[in-house]
């Protein structure tokens, strides 16, 4: 177990939070980036929830969720799934990010706006899609 014991705060058997989250939140607040960081974390959570929802659809067992300073990580038991089901579970997160990026792109075009907020949402979701694919 060693150092891992000190790197995470256990909420219960399934949920844990990195101790680095608090200093990271403080840094984001001090640099004026807290809102963008929280927005990123929201979409990262939705990404992981998509994996969990897809796994539930195939009766896979949820094992846990970890909160890191740079996102989340869901743990699901996929051993009883076939290749197509596993592909669907793995693809659910990126499909969600791609969907959000496209929806906000269409919204931006329909509103004929150059909103930095909407552009941030599009960029965050495209980057999550690219880095996870």
C-alpha positions as CSV (number, residue, x, y, z in Angstrom):
1,X,0.0,0.0,0.0
2,X,2.8,2.4,1.0
3,X,2.6,6.0,-0.3
4,X,-0.8,5.5,-2.0
5,X,-2.3,5.5,1.5
6,X,-1.3,9.2,1.8
7,X,-2.2,10.3,-1.7
8,X,-5.9,9.7,-1.5
9,X,-8.7,10.4,0.9
10,X,-11.1,7.4,1.0
11,X,-14.8,8.3,1.2
12,X,-15.7,4.6,1.4
13,X,-14.8,1.4,-0.5
14,X,-15.8,2.8,-3.9
15,X,-14.9,6.5,-3.8
16,X,-11.6,8.3,-3.2
17,X,-10.2,11.8,-3.8
18,X,-6.6,12.8,-4.5
19,X,-5.1,15.0,-1.8
20,X,-3.6,17.1,-4.6
21,X,-7.1,18.3,-5.5
22,X,-7.2,21.0,-2.8
23,X,-3.9,22.7,-3.7
24,X,-4.8,22.5,-7.3
25,X,-8.2,24.2,-6.6
26,X,-6.3,26.8,-4.7
27,X,-3.9,27.5,-7.6
28,X,-6.8,27.7,-10.0
29,X,-8.6,30.2,-7.7
30,X,-5.5,32.3,-7.3
31,X,-4.8,32.5,-11.0
32,X,-8.4,33.3,-11.9
33,X,-9.0,30.0,-13.6
34,X,-11.3,28.3,-11.1
35,X,-14.5,28.6,-13.2
36,X,-12.8,27.1,-16.3
37,X,-11.3,24.3,-14.1
38,X,-14.7,23.5,-12.6
39,X,-16.2,23.5,-16.1
40,X,-13.5,21.1,-17.3
41,X,-14.1,18.9,-14.2
42,X,-17.9,18.8,-14.9
43,X,-17.3,17.5,-18.5
44,X,-14.7,15.1,-17.3
45,X,-17.2,13.7,-14.8
46,X,-19.9,13.5,-17.4
47,X,-17.4,11.6,-19.6
48,X,-16.8,9.0,-16.8
49,X,-20.5,8.8,-16.0
50,X,-21.1,7.8,-19.7
51,X,-18.7,4.9,-19.3
52,X,-20.5,3.9,-16.1
53,X,-23.9,4.1,-17.7
54,X,-22.8,2.1,-20.7
55,X,-21.3,-0.5,-18.4
56,X,-24.6,-0.7,-16.4
57,X,-26.4,-1.3,-19.7
58,X,-24.5,-4.5,-20.0
59,X,-24.8,-5.5,-16.4
60,X,-21.2,-4.8,-15.6
61,X,-20.3,-4.1,-11.9
62,X,-19.3,-0.6,-10.8
63,X,-16.2,-0.8,-8.7
64,X,-15.3,2.8,-7.9
65,X,-14.7,6.4,-8.8
66,X,-11.5,8.4,-8.1
67,X,-11.3,12.2,-8.3
68,X,-7.9,13.4,-9.4
69,X,-6.7,17.0,-9.8
70,X,-6.9,16.5,-13.6
71,X,-10.1,14.6,-13.8
72,X,-11.8,11.4,-12.8
73,X,-11.3,7.7,-13.3
74,X,-14.2,5.2,-13.1
75,X,-13.5,1.5,-12.4
76,X,-15.9,-1.0,-13.8
77,X,-15.6,-4.8,-14.0
78,X,-15.7,-5.5,-17.7
79,X,-14.4,-9.1,-17.6
80,X,-17.8,-10.7,-18.5
81,X,-18.4,-8.4,-21.5
82,X,-17.8,-9.4,-25.1
83,X,-15.6,-7.3,-27.5
84,X,-18.5,-5.3,-28.9
85,X,-19.9,-4.5,-25.4
86,X,-16.4,-3.5,-24.2
87,X,-16.0,-1.3,-27.3
88,X,-19.3,0.4,-26.5
89,X,-18.3,1.0,-22.9
90,X,-14.9,2.4,-23.9
91,X,-16.4,4.6,-26.6
92,X,-19.2,6.0,-24.4
93,X,-17.0,8.7,-22.9
94,X,-15.5,10.0,-26.1
95,X,-18.9,9.9,-27.8
96,X,-20.3,12.1,-25.0
97,X,-17.5,14.6,-25.4
98,X,-17.9,14.7,-29.2
99,X,-21.7,15.1,-28.8
100,X,-21.2,18.1,-26.4
101,X,-18.7,19.7,-28.8
102,X,-21.0,19.3,-31.7
103,X,-24.1,20.6,-29.8
104,X,-22.3,23.7,-28.6
105,X,-20.8,24.3,-32.0
106,X,-24.3,24.1,-33.6
107,X,-25.6,26.4,-30.8
108,X,-22.8,28.9,-31.4
109,X,-23.5,28.9,-35.2
110,X,-27.3,29.1,-34.6
111,X,-26.9,32.1,-32.2
112,X,-24.3,33.6,-34.5
113,X,-22.2,34.3,-31.4
114,X,-18.5,34.4,-30.6
115,X,-19.0,33.5,-27.0
116,X,-15.7,32.7,-25.2
117,X,-17.8,30.5,-22.8
118,X,-19.2,28.4,-25.6
119,X,-15.8,28.3,-27.3
120,X,-14.3,27.0,-24.1
121,X,-16.9,24.2,-23.8
122,X,-16.2,23.2,-27.4
123,X,-12.5,23.2,-27.0
124,X,-12.6,21.3,-23.7
125,X,-14.7,18.6,-25.2
126,X,-12.7,18.3,-28.4
127,X,-9.5,18.0,-26.3
128,X,-11.1,15.4,-24.1
129,X,-12.2,13.5,-27.2
130,X,-8.8,13.7,-28.8
131,X,-6.8,12.8,-25.7
132,X,-9.1,9.8,-25.0
133,X,-9.4,8.4,-28.4
